[in-house]
């Protein structure tokens, strides 16, 4: 009922009923190369083919990935709202996932993050409530990762703000997961495909249920350093200009400060504020992932635990560094802005 109400109010903003194009992947951790491939990748273009893929979800030991894409990052998903409702109903997705998907869809300006991450654990039976049995460790985990990416345009800002939504439902009886992934970037898609093939090639069913999350974190974090450096360069240009400007009307040398420079600083301040908010939201998501990893470790999931935890901790530490650098830049920007105001006042 919650999904129906939500789609009634937001379906046209989020989904394009006239454009149906999504991917469904199935990975087989115990695949035998002689009878089928390790990773099956299927393109779904209508409701009939989607129903076929959904009916195969419980076939054997398989992880299933529903990859939902947008034609543009500020556009609708390329499937109908009825198709989305069919997916979430078949998987029995927790209603809180609506708060993640609500941040996608058509928009006309950048928005600050509203939600970060959610975790819903399947309740244990009374006699196992205090035990460490894997059989009672089912969960739903979903979150948004915000990141920056070069847009390839030859005009305007070369950087764009992006986001990827991740949903995982882990089934303890089969020890496999169902995933819904919203707007996967090309680099993340490549990393995920490589990891799934590598896992399948090991022919093991003892893969840690959180093993794929570092792929999403690392791929979406790779551009932050370059982006922060680009903001620093933009600020340095204005700072140098105002520091060496000349307020004498008759001066023939030195930089000339104008109202345009104040506008540039204002845009920079907006970018820094949005970037800082995105980093904070991603750090909150990382902390949810870390806590869940530790909880699973207590339940008996030890394979690759240390490596997964280290990857998430490194991701969080890197974001903290970027956030501190932005905080330092904001202070410098305020000082530069004050000097621009004084200079313009003198020129007037």
C-alpha positions in Angstrom: 0.0 0.0 0.0 2.8 2.4 0.8 4.5 1.8 -2.6 1.1 2.3 -4.4 0.5 5.6 -2.6 4.1 6.8 -3.3 4.0 5.9 -7.0 0.6 7.6 -7.4 2.1 10.8 -6.1 5.7 10.5 -7.6 5.5 7.9 -10.4 5.6 10.4 -13.3 8.6 12.2 -11.9 10.6 9.0 -11.3 9.6 6.7 -14.1 9.2 6.9 -17.9 6.4 4.6 -19.0 7.4 5.0 -22.6 11.1 4.0 -22.2 11.7 0.5 -20.9 15.3 -0.6 -20.8 17.0 -2.3 -17.8 19.4 -5.0 -17.1 19.1 -8.1 -14.9 22.2 -10.0 -13.9 22.5 -13.4 -12.3 25.7 -14.6 -10.8 26.3 -18.2 -9.8 28.9 -18.6 -7.0 28.9 -22.4 -7.5 28.8 -22.3 -11.3 30.1 -25.2 -13.3 31.8 -23.8 -16.4 30.7 -26.8 -18.4 27.0 -26.2 -18.1 26.5 -22.4 -17.9 28.4 -19.1 -17.6 29.4 -17.6 -14.2 27.5 -14.4 -14.9 24.4 -14.1 -17.0 23.5 -10.6 -18.2 20.0 -10.1 -19.5 18.4 -7.0 -21.1 14.8 -6.4 -20.1 12.7 -4.2 -22.4 9.1 -5.0 -21.5 6.9 -6.4 -18.7 6.8 -10.0 -20.1 10.6 -10.3 -20.1 10.7 -8.8 -16.6 8.2 -11.4 -15.3 10.4 -14.1 -16.8 13.5 -12.7 -15.0 11.6 -12.4 -11.7 10.4 -16.0 -11.9 14.0 -17.1 -12.2 15.0 -15.3 -9.0 14.8 -18.4 -6.8 16.4 -20.8 -9.2 19.3 -22.4 -7.4 22.1 -20.6 -5.6 22.1 -17.3 -7.4 22.6 -13.6 -6.7 20.3 -11.4 -8.7 20.9 -7.8 -9.7 18.2 -5.4 -11.0 20.0 -2.5 -12.6 17.8 0.5 -13.1 19.2 3.4 -15.1 18.4 6.9 -16.1 18.9 8.4 -19.5 20.1 11.6 -17.8 21.2 11.9 -14.2 18.3 14.4 -13.5 15.9 12.4 -15.5 13.4 9.5 -15.0 14.3 5.8 -14.7 14.0 3.9 -17.9 11.1 1.7 -16.9 7.5 2.1 -16.0 6.2 2.6 -12.5 4.2 -0.6 -12.9 7.4 -2.5 -13.6 9.1 -1.0 -10.5 6.1 -1.9 -8.4 6.2 -5.5 -9.7 9.9 -5.7 -8.7 9.5 -4.4 -5.2 6.4 -6.5 -4.6 8.1 -9.7 -5.8 11.2 -9.0 -3.6 9.1 -7.7 -0.7 11.2 -4.6 -0.4 11.0 -2.6 2.9 8.9 0.6 2.5 11.8 2.7 3.8 13.5 2.2 0.5 11.1 4.8 -0.9 13.1 7.4 0.9 16.2 6.4 -1.1 14.5 6.3 -4.5 12.6 9.6 -3.8 16.0 11.4 -4.2 16.1 10.4 -7.9 14.0 11.5 -10.8 13.4 14.7 -12.6 14.7 17.9 -11.0 15.7 21.4 -12.1 18.5 22.2 -9.6 20.8 20.3 -7.3 19.4 19.1 -4.0 21.0 18.5 -0.7 21.0 14.9 0.5 18.1 14.0 2.7 18.7 10.3 3.6 21.8 8.2 3.9 21.4 4.6 4.8 18.9 2.2 6.3 19.2 -1.3 7.8 16.3 -3.7 8.5 17.2 -7.0 10.1 14.9 -10.0 9.9 13.8 -10.9 13.5 15.3 -14.0 15.1 13.1 -16.7 16.5 12.8 -16.5 20.3 15.1 -19.5 21.0 17.8 -18.2 18.8 17.5 -14.5 19.6 20.7 -14.5 21.6 22.5 -17.0 19.5 25.1 -16.6 16.7 23.3 -18.7 14.1 23.7 -17.6 10.5 20.2 -18.9 9.8 18.8 -15.9 11.6 20.9 -13.1 10.0 18.7 -12.0 7.1 18.6 -8.3 6.4 17.7 -5.5 4.0 20.4 -2.8 3.6 20.0 0.3 1.4 21.7 3.6 1.0 22.6 6.4 -1.5 26.2 7.2 -2.5 26.8 10.7 -3.7 29.8 11.5 -5.8 31.2 13.7 -8.5 32.0 12.9 -12.1 33.4 14.7 -15.2 30.4 15.2 -17.5 32.4 15.4 -20.8 30.7 18.6 -21.9 32.7 21.3 -23.6 30.8 24.1 -21.9 30.1 25.2 -18.4 31.1 23.3 -15.3 33.1 20.2 -16.3 31.9 18.4 -13.1 28.4 17.0 -12.3 27.0 15.7 -9.0 25.9 12.1 -9.2 24.3 9.5 -7.0 23.9 5.7 -7.0 21.3 3.9 -4.9 22.1 0.5 -3.5 19.6 -2.1 -2.1 20.6 -5.5 -0.8 18.3 -8.2 0.6 20.3 -11.1 2.1 18.5 -14.4 2.4 20.1 -16.5 5.2 18.6 -19.8 4.0 20.3 -19.6 0.6 23.1 -17.3 1.7 22.6 -15.2 -1.4 21.4 -11.7 -2.1 18.9 -9.9 -4.3 20.0 -6.4 -5.3 18.4 -3.3 -6.8 20.9 -0.8 -8.0 19.9 2.7 -9.1 21.9 4.5 -11.7 25.2 2.6 -11.7 28.1 4.6 -13.2 30.2 3.1 -15.9 33.2 2.6 -13.7 31.2 1.0 -10.9 29.5 -1.2 -13.4 32.9 -2.5 -14.7 34.2 -3.0 -11.2 31.0 -4.9 -10.1 31.1 -7.1 -13.2 34.8 -8.0 -12.6 34.2 -8.8 -9.0 31.2 -11.1 -9.7 33.2 -13.0 -12.3 36.1 -13.4 -9.9 33.8 -14.6 -7.1 32.1 -17.1 -9.4 35.4 -18.4 -10.6 36.4 -19.5 -7.1 33.4 -21.9 -6.9 32.7 -21.1 -3.3 29.5 -20.4 -1.5 31.2 -19.0 1.6 31.5 -15.4 0.3 30.8 -12.7 2.9 27.4 -11.0 2.2 29.0 -7.6 2.4 31.8 -8.3 0.0 30.4 -6.2 -2.9 29.9 -3.0 -0.9 33.5 -1.9 -1.0 33.3 -2.0 -4.9 30.5 0.7 -4.8 32.4 2.8 -2.2 35.7 2.8 -4.0 34.4 3.4 -7.5 32.3 6.4 -6.4 35.0 7.9 -4.3 37.7 8.0 -6.9 37.1 11.5 -8.2 36.7 13.4 -4.9 40.4 14.3 -4.7 40.5 15.8 -8.2 37.3 17.7 -7.6 38.5 19.3 -4.4 41.7 20.3 -6.1 39.7 21.9 -8.9 37.7 24.0 -6.3 41.0 25.0 -4.7 42.4 26.2 -8.1 39.2 28.2 -8.8 39.4 29.9 -5.4 43.2 30.6 -5.8 42.5 32.4 -9.1 40.1 34.8 -7.5 42.3 35.1 -4.4 45.3 36.1 -6.4 43.3 38.5 -8.5 41.9 40.4 -5.5 45.2 40.4 -3.6 47.1 42.0 -6.5 44.3 44.3 -7.7 44.7 48.0 -8.0 42.0 50.4 -6.6 43.5 53.5 -8.2 41.3 54.5 -11.1 44.3 55.8 -13.1 46.3 52.6 -12.6 47.3 50.9 -15.9 48.6 47.7 -14.2 47.1 45.1 -11.9 43.9 43.1 -11.9 40.5 44.7 -12.1 37.9 43.4 -9.6 34.2 43.5 -10.6 30.9 42.2 -9.4 31.5 39.2 -11.6 34.1 38.0 -9.1 31.6 38.1 -6.3 29.2 36.0 -8.3 32.0 33.5 -9.0 32.8 33.3 -5.3 29.1 32.8 -4.5 28.9 29.9 -7.0 32.1 28.4 -5.4 30.6 28.7 -2.0 27.5 26.8 -3.2 29.6 24.0 -4.7 31.6 23.7 -1.5 28.5 23.5 0.6 26.9 20.8 -1.6 30.1 18.8 -1.7 30.4 19.0 2.1 26.8 17.8 2.6 27.4 14.9 0.1 30.5 13.8 2.0 28.7 13.9 5.3 25.9 11.8 3.9 28.4 9.2 2.5 30.2 9.0 5.8 27.0 8.3 7.6 26.3 5.5 5.1 29.8 4.1 5.7 29.2 4.0 9.5 26.0 2.0 9.0 28.0 -0.5 6.8 30.8 -0.7 9.3 28.4 -1.4 12.2 26.6 -4.0 10.2 29.9 -5.8 9.3 30.8 -6.0 13.0 27.3 -7.4 13.8 27.7 -10.0 11.1 31.1 -10.9 12.4 29.6 -11.7 15.8 27.0 -13.9 14.0 29.8 -16.0 12.5 30.6 -14.3 9.2 34.4 -14.3 9.3 35.4 -14.8 5.6 37.0 -11.6 4.3 35.7 -9.7 7.3 39.0 -7.8 8.0 39.5 -6.8 4.4 35.9 -5.5 4.0 36.1 -3.5 7.2 39.5 -2.0 6.2 38.1 -1.0 2.8 35.1 0.8 4.4 37.3 2.5 7.0 39.7 3.7 4.4 36.7 5.1 2.4 35.4 6.9 5.4 38.9 8.3 6.3 39.4 9.6 2.7 36.0 11.4 2.8 36.9 12.9 6.2 40.1 14.3 4.6 38.2 15.8 1.7 35.6 17.3 4.1 38.4 18.9 6.2 40.0 20.4 3.0 36.7 21.9 2.0 36.1 23.3 5.5 39.5 25.0 5.2 38.6 26.3 1.7 35.4 27.8 3.0 37.3 29.8 5.6 39.7 31.1 2.9 36.7 31.9 0.6 35.1 34.0 3.4 38.3 36.0 3.7 38.6 36.5 0.0 35.0 37.5 -0.2 35.5 40.2 2.4 38.5 41.6 0.5 36.5 41.7 -2.7 33.7 43.7 -1.0 36.3 46.2 0.4 37.9 46.5 -3.0 34.6 47.1 -4.8 33.7 49.7 -2.2 37.0 51.5 -2.8 36.4 51.4 -6.6 33.0 52.9 -6.3 
